[in-house]
Amino acid sequence: MIQSIYAVEINVSSVNRINLSRGTVSGARVAYSLNIRANWQMFLIAERETFDNPINGLLEKITFFYVPQDRTTRPIGLMTFYVYESAFWVNRTRARRILETENHVFAASTASLNPFSSGFDRTTFGSLLRDASNDEFVRNMIVLPHGTRVLTNNVVWVSGRERPTPSIQIGNVVFIPVRDVAAALGYQVEWDSRSRTITLSRGIQFEYIMNVVPLANRQSLDAVIINNRAYASSMFFTQIFKVSVEIDENNNVYITG
């Protein structure tokens, strides 16, 4: 058995290697499946742990490992996928809630660093890590039985219409996608990669330049890059666009005005 980089749970009933080459992984304790992309099949292996006496409602977890191409380095943990009973779910610092139904919460945690210094493994692991860190990517892997009611999370509505890009929570702050929302409000969005600024304009009456800064250094009206998209806090939208922003307990965002 490969050593997981994540905390070991007790009361494990079984640990099994999963065959990713089939392209689909079916749940062991819950009715769901995961669609496995071709590059994941090529470079990853996976193990599933199931639990007889679930701790905090954890029913099963699947840990995906990257297999270095030198074949001498041990497999490196990339992502762990968790399935919880929803009644026992609490927000965990290392697990992101990806999708929730009436009975279950599907969550994920990813490696925080790329352990390879150079070469093919660094590039490949970095690409896979970007996928695993993207909530949309992981959500799209999950296939539920027909008729399963999915509870709404992280959806952004502008003037009553759902937008395709979800909100993201980091710490206690909910970040809202800049380009998607600005476009829905009628603004043109331009990105200058040299100066790392975003220009928002609407005709000749409005122009606003946003600074894109590291997450740790941001101010209330700055933008940050998360999963290759620009996001800002609700304060930016209320102060600059003069719109009303409401955020519910499931991080759904309602923008009007």
C-alpha positions in Angstrom: 0.0 0.0 0.0 1.3 3.5 -0.9 1.7 5.9 2.0 -0.8 8.8 1.8 0.3 12.3 2.4 -2.9 13.1 4.1 -4.0 12.4 7.7 -4.9 8.7 8.3 -8.4 8.0 9.5 -9.0 5.2 11.9 -11.7 2.5 11.6 -10.7 1.7 8.1 -12.5 -1.3 6.8 -10.6 -1.7 3.5 -8.0 -0.1 1.3 -8.0 -1.1 -2.4 -6.1 -0.1 -5.5 -8.4 1.4 -8.2 -8.0 0.7 -11.9 -8.1 4.2 -13.5 -7.6 2.8 -17.1 -11.3 2.0 -17.3 -12.1 5.7 -17.4 -14.8 5.5 -14.7 -14.6 4.9 -10.9 -17.8 3.9 -9.1 -18.4 4.7 -5.5 -18.1 1.9 -2.9 -20.4 3.2 -0.1 -22.4 5.8 -2.1 -24.0 5.7 -5.5 -21.8 8.0 -7.7 -19.0 7.7 -10.2 -16.0 9.7 -11.3 -15.1 10.3 -14.9 -11.3 10.0 -15.2 -9.6 12.1 -17.9 -7.1 10.5 -20.2 -4.1 12.3 -18.7 -5.1 11.2 -15.2 -5.3 7.6 -16.4 -1.9 7.9 -17.9 0.1 9.4 -15.0 -1.9 8.6 -11.9 -2.8 5.6 -9.7 -5.4 5.7 -6.9 -6.4 4.0 -3.7 -9.8 3.9 -2.0 -10.3 3.7 1.8 -13.7 2.8 3.1 -14.8 3.1 6.8 -16.9 0.8 8.9 -17.5 3.3 11.6 -17.3 6.7 9.9 -15.6 9.5 11.8 -17.3 12.8 11.3 -19.4 11.1 8.7 -16.6 10.2 6.4 -17.7 7.2 4.3 -14.9 6.8 1.8 -12.0 8.6 0.3 -9.9 8.1 -2.9 -6.4 9.4 -3.0 -4.8 10.0 -6.4 -1.0 9.6 -6.7 1.3 10.9 -9.4 3.8 8.3 -10.6 7.1 10.0 -11.4 8.5 9.0 -14.8 12.0 8.2 -13.5 10.3 5.2 -11.8 12.7 5.5 -8.8 10.8 8.2 -6.9 7.8 7.0 -4.8 4.4 8.1 -6.1 3.4 11.6 -4.9 0.0 12.5 -3.5 -1.9 14.8 -5.8 -5.5 14.9 -4.6 -7.8 13.2 -2.1 -11.5 13.0 -2.9 -13.9 12.5 0.1 -17.5 11.4 0.5 -19.2 12.5 3.7 -22.7 12.1 5.1 -24.1 15.6 4.8 -25.5 15.6 8.4 -21.9 15.3 9.8 -20.1 17.6 7.3 -18.3 20.6 8.7 -16.0 23.0 6.8 -12.5 21.6 7.0 -9.4 23.7 6.4 -7.9 21.2 3.9 -11.0 19.9 2.2 -13.0 22.0 -0.2 -16.7 21.2 -0.6 -17.2 20.5 -4.3 -20.8 19.3 -4.5 -23.6 18.6 -2.0 -26.7 16.5 -2.3 -29.5 16.0 0.3 -27.6 13.1 1.8 -23.9 13.5 0.9 -21.1 16.0 0.6 -18.3 15.5 -1.9 -15.1 17.3 -1.1 -11.5 17.4 -2.2 -8.0 18.5 -1.0 -4.9 18.9 -3.1 -1.2 18.9 -2.7 0.1 22.4 -1.8 3.5 22.2 -3.6 5.0 20.9 -6.7 7.8 18.6 -5.4 9.8 18.4 -8.6 12.6 20.9 -9.3 12.7 20.6 -13.1 11.9 18.5 -16.2 9.0 16.5 -17.4 7.7 15.5 -14.0 7.5 19.1 -12.8 5.5 20.2 -15.9 3.2 17.2 -15.8 2.6 17.3 -12.1 1.9 21.1 -12.3 -0.7 20.5 -15.1 -2.5 17.8 -13.1 -2.3 19.9 -9.9 -4.0 22.8 -11.7 -6.8 20.5 -12.7 -7.1 19.0 -9.2 -7.2 22.5 -7.6 -10.0 23.7 -9.9 -13.4 23.1 -8.2 -15.2 23.2 -11.6 -12.9 20.5 -13.0 -13.4 18.2 -10.0 -17.2 18.9 -9.9 -17.4 17.9 -13.6 -15.8 14.6 -12.7 -18.7 13.6 -10.5 -21.6 11.7 -12.0 -24.7 11.1 -9.8 -27.7 8.8 -10.4 -30.5 10.4 -12.4 -32.9 12.3 -10.2 -30.4 13.1 -7.5 -31.1 16.5 -6.1 -28.0 18.7 -5.9 -28.0 21.5 -3.5 -26.8 24.8 -5.0 -23.4 26.0 -3.9 -21.1 28.8 -5.1 -23.4 29.9 -7.9 -23.3 33.6 -9.1 -26.5 35.3 -10.3 -26.5 38.7 -11.9 -29.9 40.3 -12.2 -31.6 37.0 -11.7 -29.6 35.1 -14.4 -27.1 32.4 -13.5 -23.5 32.9 -14.5 -21.2 30.1 -15.6 -18.3 30.9 -13.3 -18.8 30.0 -9.6 -17.6 32.0 -6.6 -14.7 30.7 -4.5 -14.2 30.9 -0.7 -10.7 31.3 0.7 -10.6 31.6 4.5 -13.6 33.7 5.4 -13.8 35.7 2.2 -15.9 34.8 -0.8 -14.3 35.9 -4.1 -16.5 36.7 -7.1 -15.3 36.3 -10.8 -14.5 39.7 -12.3 -14.8 39.1 -16.0 -18.0 37.1 -15.9 -19.8 39.5 -13.7 -18.5 42.6 -15.4 -19.6 41.4 -18.8 -23.0 40.6 -17.4 -23.3 44.2 -16.2 -22.3 45.5 -19.6 -18.6 46.3 -19.1 -15.7 45.6 -21.5 -12.9 43.8 -19.8 -9.2 44.0 -20.9 -6.2 42.3 -19.4 -2.7 43.7 -19.6 -0.2 40.9 -18.8 2.8 43.2 -18.6 1.4 45.5 -15.9 -0.9 42.8 -14.5 -3.9 45.1 -14.5 -7.5 44.8 -15.6 -9.3 47.6 -17.3 -13.0 47.8 -17.0 -14.9 50.2 -19.3 -18.4 51.0 -20.5 -18.4 53.6 -23.3 -16.7 56.8 -22.5 -18.5 57.2 -19.1 -16.6 54.7 -17.1 -13.1 53.3 -16.9 -11.5 51.6 -13.9 -8.1 49.9 -13.7 -7.7 47.1 -11.2 -4.4 45.9 -9.8 -3.9 42.2 -9.7 -1.9 41.3 -6.6 -0.8 38.2 -4.7 -3.7 36.9 -2.5 -1.8 37.7 0.7 -1.2 41.3 -0.2 -4.6 42.3 -1.6 -6.5 45.3 -0.5 -10.3 45.6 -0.6 -10.5 46.8 -4.2 -7.7 44.7 -5.7 -8.1 41.6 -7.9 -6.4 38.3 -7.4 -5.8 35.4 -9.7 -7.3 32.1 -8.7 -7.3 29.1 -11.0 -6.2 31.4 -13.9 -9.2 33.7 -13.4 -9.4 37.2 -11.8 -11.6 37.5 -8.7 -12.5 40.3 -6.3 -14.4 40.5 -3.0 -17.9 41.8 -2.8 -16.7 45.2 -1.6 -15.2 45.9 -5.1 -18.6 45.3 -6.8 -20.6 47.3 -4.3 -18.2 50.3 -4.3 -17.1 50.4 -8.0 -20.1 49.0 -9.8 -22.6 50.4 -7.2 -24.6 47.1 -7.2 -26.2 45.2 -4.4 -24.4 42.0 -3.5 -25.9 39.3 -1.2 -24.1 36.1 -0.2 -25.9 33.2 1.4 -24.6 30.4 3.7 -23.8 28.2 0.6 -21.6 31.0 -1.0 -24.3 31.7 -3.6 -23.9 35.3 -4.8 -26.9 37.5 -5.8 -26.0 40.7 -7.6 -28.6 43.3 -8.5 -28.7 46.9 -9.5 
